[in-house]
Amino acid sequence: MRIGELARRSGVSVRSLRYYETQHLLSSTRTPGGLREYDEDAVDRVVFIQALYAAGLSSRDVVQILPCVYSGTTTPAMVERLEREREALDRKVRELAATRDRLDEVVAEAARRVVVPTG
């Protein structure tokens, strides 16, 4: 598929896809006319890259993690790295849940204080 279709199907801009290539997160082949072509699995890869970014990982982190995911090649150091990233995500999830719980308390208190105009 061409870059525009990949962008549409993955919900990521063409500019971002080009950036992913410069960071070696994504690869394409070229047509004789120089246009980029991507395999069908590129959509899932881009969606996964976006999820890793949303989780707070940097491009550098993602570049180090992806080979383990897509090539099946890993080292003990990579497994440790993945475990650390998972622990960091777990920490963020707990922090977000605590923030949500506190916000629920604020909402409940605000709802008790609502004054309904009479009229």
C-alpha positions in Angstrom: 0.0 0.0 0.0 1.1 3.6 -0.6 1.9 6.1 2.2 -1.4 7.9 1.9 -3.4 4.7 2.4 -1.2 3.7 5.4 -1.8 7.1 6.9 -5.6 6.8 6.4 -5.8 3.3 7.7 -3.5 3.9 10.7 -4.8 7.4 11.6 -1.3 8.8 11.4 -0.1 11.7 9.2 2.1 11.1 6.2 4.7 13.3 7.9 4.7 11.0 10.9 5.2 8.0 8.7 8.2 9.6 7.0 9.6 10.4 10.5 9.1 6.8 11.6 11.2 5.7 8.6 14.0 8.2 9.4 14.0 6.7 13.0 14.1 3.1 11.6 10.7 2.3 13.2 9.1 1.6 9.8 10.4 0.5 6.4 9.1 0.6 2.9 10.2 -0.4 -0.5 10.2 1.9 -3.5 8.4 1.6 -6.8 10.3 2.3 -10.0 8.9 5.8 -9.8 10.3 6.3 -6.3 6.9 6.0 -4.4 6.9 4.3 -1.0 5.1 1.0 -0.7 4.3 -0.7 2.6 3.4 -4.3 3.5 -0.1 -5.0 4.9 1.3 -5.5 8.4 2.6 -1.9 8.5 -0.9 -0.7 9.8 -0.6 -2.9 12.9 3.0 -1.8 13.4 2.1 1.9 13.1 -0.8 1.5 15.6 1.6 -0.3 18.0 4.2 2.5 17.6 1.5 5.0 18.4 0.5 3.1 21.5 4.1 3.0 22.7 4.4 6.8 22.2 1.1 7.3 24.0 2.5 5.3 26.9 5.3 7.8 27.2 8.1 6.0 25.4 10.5 8.0 23.2 11.5 7.2 19.6 14.8 5.9 20.9 13.0 3.5 23.3 10.7 2.3 20.6 13.6 1.7 18.2 15.2 -0.6 20.8 11.9 -2.4 21.6 10.6 -3.1 18.1 13.2 -5.7 17.0 12.1 -7.9 19.9 8.5 -7.7 18.8 8.9 -8.1 15.1 12.0 -10.1 14.5 11.7 -12.6 17.3 15.3 -11.8 18.2 15.9 -10.8 21.8 18.6 -10.8 24.4 18.4 -11.0 28.2 19.0 -7.2 28.3 16.1 -6.6 26.0 13.8 -8.7 28.2 14.9 -6.7 31.2 14.3 -3.5 29.3 10.8 -4.6 28.4 10.1 -5.6 32.0 11.2 -2.1 33.2 9.0 -0.4 30.6 6.1 -2.6 31.8 6.7 -1.6 35.4 6.8 2.0 34.4 3.5 1.7 32.6 2.0 -0.1 35.7 3.2 2.8 37.8 1.5 5.3 35.5 -1.7 3.3 35.5 -1.8 3.3 39.3 -1.1 7.1 39.4 -3.8 7.8 36.8 -6.3 5.6 38.7 -5.5 7.4 41.9 -6.0 10.8 40.1 -9.3 9.5 38.7 -10.5 8.4 42.1 -9.7 11.8 43.6 -11.5 13.5 40.8 -14.5 11.3 41.4 -14.5 12.6 45.0 -14.4 16.2 43.8 -17.2 15.6 41.4 -19.3 13.9 44.1 -18.7 16.8 46.4 -19.5 19.4 43.7 -22.7 17.5 42.8 -23.8 17.8 46.5 -23.3 21.5 46.4 -25.3 22.2 43.2 -27.9 24.9 43.7 -30.9 24.5 41.5 -32.5 27.9 40.7 -36.1 28.2 41.6 -38.3 30.3 39.7 
